[in-house]
Amino acid sequence: MITVAENLKLKSQRILCGFTQESLAKAIGVSRQTIVSIEKGGGNPTLDLCKKICKELNKTLDELF
C-alpha cells in the first residue's frame, strides 16, 4: 500500500511535469481511475506500473515510491 506522503510525491511530480491524471494514464496505458486510486493511496500498483509512471515523469522508483 502506498502511503500518503508517497502519493503526494506522485501527484506533485505529475503536476510539475505538466500531466493531468488523464494524460498520464493515457501515456502509460491505464485508466484515469487507476491514477486516481494510486494518488489516493487506495491501491497497490505493480512494479511494472510503477516503472512506467517513473519513466514518464523522469524519476526513479526511490524518488516516487
N, C-alpha and C positions, 0 to 999 in steps of 0.2 A: 504494500500500500504506500502511496506517495504521501508525504507529509505536507502540511500547509505551507511551510517555508519552501519546499521544493516546487509546489505547484505555482507559487508566486514568482519564483525564478523563471519558470517556463513561460508564464503569462507575460511577465515584463520583457523577457527576451523576444518573445513573439511580436510584441508591440513595437519594440525598438527596431526590429528587423523589417517592420512595415507589413507584417502579415495580419490578416484578420483570422478568426478561427476558421472561417470557410476557406480562405485561400491556402492556409497551411494544410488543412485537411485534404484539399484537392491536390496539393503538391506531393503529399505522401501517400495518397490513395486510400484515405479513410473518410468516414463521415464527419461532419462538423460536430455531431453529438459525441463522437469519440474524443475530440479535442476538449470539448466542454467537460466531459467526465474526468479526463486526466487533470485538467486545471482545477476542478472542484475537489480533487483527491478521492473521487469515487470509483477509481478503477486501479487495476494493476497491469499496466501496459507491458507487452512482451519486450524482450531485449531488442528484437528486430525493429519494433515500432519506435522504441527509444532512440535507436541508432538513426532511423530515418528522420526523426524530428531534429536530432542533433546536427545531422548533415545539412538540412535545410536552414537551420539557424546558425550554422557555422560555429558550433560549440562542441565541447567534449561531453561525454557522459557524466564525468565528475562535475562539470560546470552546471549542468541542468538537473541531473538526477542524483 
